[in-house]
Amino acid sequence: VTREQLACILYNYARYAGYDVSQSAELTGFIDGGSTSDWAVEAMQWAVGSGLIRGKGNNLLDPTGPATRAEVAAILERLIEGNAK
């Protein structure tokens, strides 16, 4: 699964679960933010704005790159911690 696919999965889940999905950030702050697929832009903006997905170094977002197991674990932990009730 790519990083942008993961963002879409989590964004759809968060909306379904009633989480606040109003956070948003421009992707233009990343060198490759413009390479995010059109269908994933809103989800990626939410994921970046809410702090779930961060850059990979050298100001890269790598939206179409594979999400490693470690990245998925960290992103899921941020989602859970940010929405613990």
Stockholm file with secondary structure:
# STOCKHOLM 1.0

chainA/1-85         VTREQLACILYNYARYAGYDVSQSAELTGFIDGGSTSDWAVEAMQWAVGSGLIRGKGNNLLDPTGPATRAEVAAILERLIEGNAK
#=GR chainA/1-85 SS CBHHHHHHHHHHHHHHHTCCCCCCCCGGGSTTGGGSCGGGHHHHHHHHHTTSSCCCSTTCCCTTSBCCHHHHHHHHHHHHHHTCC
#=GC SS_cons        CBHHHHHHHHHHHHHHHTCCCCCCCCGGGSTTGGGSCGGGHHHHHHHHHTTSSCCCSTTCCCTTSBCCHHHHHHHHHHHHHHTCC
//
